[in-house]
Amino acid sequence: MGNAYQTLEPATAYAYLVNEHWSPEAKERYTFVQLGDPVLGIDWPIPLERATVSDADRTHPVLADSRPVTAPRPLILGAGGQLGRALQQALPGAIALPRAEADLADPESLDRIEWRDVSAVVNAAAYTAVDAAESAEGRREAWTTNVTGVAHLTRLAAERGVPLVHVSSDYVFDGTAEEHDEDEAFSPLGVYGQTKAAGDAIVAGYPRHYIVRTSWVVGEGKNFVATMRKLAEKGISPSVVDDQFGRLSFTEDIAAGIVHLLESGAGYGTYNLTNAGPVQSWADIAADVFELCGRSSGDVSRVGSAEYAAGKDMALRPMHSALRLDKIRSTGFIPPPARDRLTGACAGDAS
């Protein structure tokens, strides 16, 4: 689709509405075509050879040589994290910004984003230092990033009317229920969970939102599975908590689920998204990793949360983190079993 005009009488005034005026800075967002290109087949009321045409209009390229308009692209925030890297694989044409370029704690860095080029926002950025969030400095940083920053991001998305995907956490719940559905009321135990719950509430006020709630994330980088694999390889026998229960969430599957929500036309709202399979304790998962790496599962010692945390400055964790997956499945996305992904751990797939 294109537009052009020709005035048929001298001293004619014309007016039309635009959402953004042309400027030298915006030049790359415009594209032009030769008005007289026969391929266009425009029957100009006044033949162009008799019309007053600017030098710029006369020198525009023909349609075959014209540059197509650049289509808006998804924006990934937190592109340097585990999930951010997986999202870049799932959305290869996306604008991917790490924290150094777009920081939720720095509103001005968000304002500098070329929002006119954005078709949707995927927020994989967050303050996630669960234990440090309980300190005075950590508390401020967590609220600044996960609440104030998310509020500013939501306003920017609303101004452009683009969908906002916001990644949430099982820490918004106290873990009393053995499995959590999307409608469960917030009941966070610590500061990190409180800030994530507050951020979720803000995002939920914007109609075009997807809140993707996940847990126990495993991807490329530092994570529980990678740590257990290294311990197994080094001959170390760890003590692992056996009274916290949940399911692993591999980043490639979280990313695939997010792409599915954006591209399938699924209704806006909150969706739980983890891998499928049986609910396990951290110790169960550690034992599985050890077996897959050629060690005995008995090399993993089991310990209660209270004993493990004794003498450590640790925040409270939910006892039950498993999330019901019925809603995401109803959209046609079927998360694979965590065990299928875990089998690649010793081969480096869950590094």
N, C-alpha and C positions, 0 to 999 in steps of 0.2 A: 504494500500500500504506500502511496506517496501523495503529495499534494502540491499544487501549483495554482497560479491564478493569472488572468489576463484582463486588464481593464479596457473597456471598449470605447470610452469617451474621455476626452481631456478633463482635467480637474476632478477626477474621481477619487473619493476617499474610501478606504477599506479598513476593516477592523476584524480581528479574529482572536480567539482566546487560546492562550498557550499555558502549559504548566511550568515551563521554564524558558526564559529568553535565551537567544543565541548569545554567545560570548566567545572570545578567543580561547578561553580555558575549556569551553565545552565543544570546541570544534571537532574533536575526535568522536563525539557522539552523534554528529550529523553526517549524512551522506547525500550526495547530489548526483543528478543524472542530466544528460544533455536533453534539453527540451524538444529538440527536433529529431531525436533518434527515431528512425522509421519503425523500429521494433515496438515502440510505445504506441504507435498508431493514434496519436492525439490529433484531432481535427480542430486546430486552433481557429477561433472565429476570425482573427486577423492573422494572415500568414506571417510566419516568423521573419521572413525576409523584408516585410513591410512594417514590422512591429519594432518598438523601442525595447531592446534587450541589453542588459548590462554586460560588460566584458566578462565578468565572472560567470554569468549564466551561459554565455556563448562558449566558454572553454571547459565546461563540465564534461566528464567522460560519458561515453555511451553506456547503455545499461550493462552490456557484457563486461565492461571494464570498471563498473562502479563498485565501490566497496560496500558490502552489506553492513547494515546497522548491527553493532555488537549487542547481543542479547544479554539481559541481566543474568547474573549467576548467583548460586547460593554462597553465603558467607559463613565460614567456619571460624568461631572464636575459640581460643585455647588449642590452636592447631599443633602446638608443640608437645601436648600431652599424649598419654596412651590412646585415649579415644580420639583425640584430634588427628593423630596420624592414621588411624583406621578410617576416619571420615574422609581424609584426603584420598585414600584408596577407593572408597566407595563413591566419592563425588570428585572425579579427576579434574573437572573444569571449574571447581569452586575457587573462590577467593579465600585463601587460607592464611589467617593472621595469628601468629603466636603472641604470647603475653607482651613481648618486647615492642610489638607494633600496635596492639590493642589490649589495654589493661582495664578490666572492669573497675579497678580502684582509681582509675584516672579518667574521668568523664571526657576530658578534652581529647584524649586519644580515640575515643569512640566517635566524637563529633567530627574528627578528621577523616573518617571513612567516607568513601564516595558512595553514599547510600543510593544514589540514583542507579548505580550499577548492580544493586542487590535484589535478587528475586525471593530469597528466604534467608532467615538467620538460624544457624544451629549453634547454640551456646554450650560448648563443652568446657568452658572456663569456670573455675571456682576456686575458692580457698578451701583446701581439703585436709589441712593439718589438724586432725581431730583432737589430739592431745594438746598441741600448742594453742588451740583456740580457747582453752580454759584459762590461759594466762591473761593478764591485763592487756598486754600488747596484742596478743593473738586474738583476743575478743574483738578489739577494735578493727583489726585487719579483716577478720571474718565478716563482721557486719558491713564494713565498707565495701567489700567485694561482693558478697553473696546477697546483700539486700540493697544497699544504696546503688551499687553498680548495676545490679539487675533491674532496678526501677528505672534507671536512666536508659538502659538498653531497651526496655519495654516501650518507653516513650518514643525512642527513635524508630523502632519497628512500627509502632502505631502511626507515626507521622507519615511513613511511607506506605502503610497498609500491607506490609509483607508478613507472611507467616513466621512465627517465632517458635523454634524448637528449643526447649530448655531442659537440660539433663538434671534430674533430681536424684534422691538417695533414700535408701531404706532407713537412714538415721532420722527421718522425720517422725518415726514411730518409736515407741518404747520397747517393742518386742514382746509385749504380753501375749498377743495373738500369735498362734503358730504360723499362720499365713496371713498376708495383708492384701486386701483388694484396694482398688483405686479410690473408693469412697470412704475409707477409714479416716477418722478424725486425727489430726496431728497430735502427737504426744512425745515430743523429743526429750531425750534425757540430758543432753549437753548443749553447749554453745553452738558447735558445728550444726547439729540437727536443728536447733532453733533458727539459725540463719537460713538454712535450706528451706525450712517450712515457711518462713517469712517471704523468701524469694518466690516460692511456689505460689503463695497467695497473691503476690503482686502480678505474676505472669498470668494467673488464671483470670484476672480482671480484664485482660485483652482478649477479645473474642477469637482472634485467629492464632491460637496457641496450641502447641503440643507440649505437655509436660511428660517427659520420658523418665520414669522412675526405675532405677537399677540398683544393683548391689554387688559387692565382692568382685570388683572389676579386674580383669586380667587382659593385658595387652603387651605391646612392645615397650619394655622398660621395667622399672622396679615394681614388683608385685609379689603376692604371697606364693604363687606357683613358682615363679623364677627363684625366689629365695629358697624354697624347699628343694628345688632341683639342685641348686648350688651346694646346699648342705649334704644332700645325698651323694653328690659327686665327690665331695671332700671327706666323706666318711664320718661326718658329724651326725649324732643322734639327738634331735631336738625334743624339747617339751612343748606340746601344742595344746591349745585350749580345746576342750571337748564338750563344753556346754553352751556354745553359741552355734546356731544352726541357720543354714541358708543355702543358696545356690550360686555358683559362679556365673559371672557375666563376661563373656569374651568380647573384646571390643569389635572384632569383625562382625559379630552378630548384632551388637547394639547398633553399629553403623548401618548394617543392612536393614534393620528394623526402622531406623529413622528415615532412610531413603524410601522405604516402602510407605510410610505414613505420608511423606511429602508427595509421592508420585501416584498413590492409589486413590486419592480423594477420600481417605478415611476421615470420619468426623473429627473435628477439633476436640481437645480435652486431654485428660491424663491417661497414660498407658503404662502399665508395668512391663518391663522388658529385661528379662534375664535369660540365661539358657535354661533348658528344661531338664528333667530327670529327678531323681530322688533328692530329698532334702538331706544335707550332710552337715556334720560339724567340721570345724577347721581341722581337727585331728584326723577325721575320716579322709579329707582331701589330701592332707600331708601324707597319710599312709598310702593313698592311691599313687601319688607322685613318686614315692620311694619305690613302690613295686614296679612302676613303669620305668624307673631308672635302674632296675636290677638290684635294689636293696630290699630287705625284709620290711614288711609293714610294722613288724614288732620293734623296729628300731626307732619308731616314733613313740615317745612317752606321752601319755594323756594326763592333762592337768585341768583343774577347775579355774574359772575366770578369777575368782577371788584370790586363789593361791598364786596364779600367774601375775596378777597385778600388785601383789604385796610388795611394798617398798618402792613401787614405781609411781611416777606422776602421770597417771593415765585417766582419760575420760571414761565414763560409763559407756558401754556398748549395748545395743539391743540384743536380748537373748535369742530372739527369733527374727530373722531377716528375710525369710522366704516370701516371695511375692507371687500372687495368683496371676496366671497368664491367660485367663479366659478371654479377656477383652482384646488383647493384641491378636490372639488367634482368630477371633471373630472377624477381623479385617482381612484375613487371608495370609497373615504372616505366621509361620510355624517355627519357633525357635528350636534349633537342634539341641540334643542332649549335651550337657556339659562334658560328659565322659568322652564323647566323640572328639571334642577339642583337646581334652586333657591328654589324650593318647599321643599327641605330638609334642608334649612338654619336653621330654628328654631329647627330642630331635631338634629343639630350638624354636618350635612354633609358638610357644608361650613364653618367650624370653622377656 
